[in-house]
Amino acid sequence: MNYVYLLRCADDSLYCGWTKDLDARLAAHNSGRGAKYTRSRLPVELVYHEAYEDLHDALSREWHIKRMSRKEKLRLTE
């Protein structure tokens, strides 16, 4: 399974990514081994995710979410 996810960082910014193991990736982010963006914004909290069988579909969705406005991303979390 492939997951697209949104994290809320400690500075209230949002980070979007994808992974095959959501729990391990969240742990990596919170331990400082995640994306460079999140390392200085710890801790992070998982606020949204979607599951996809196909990697291409997950990467395409990640691409679309990253181009959304903050307001649109926040709507996903409601």
Protein Blocks (a to p, Z undefined) as FASTA:
>chain_A
ZZddddddfkopacddddfblklmmmmmmnopacfklmmmcccddfbdcddfblklmmmm
mmmmmmpcfklmmmmmZZ
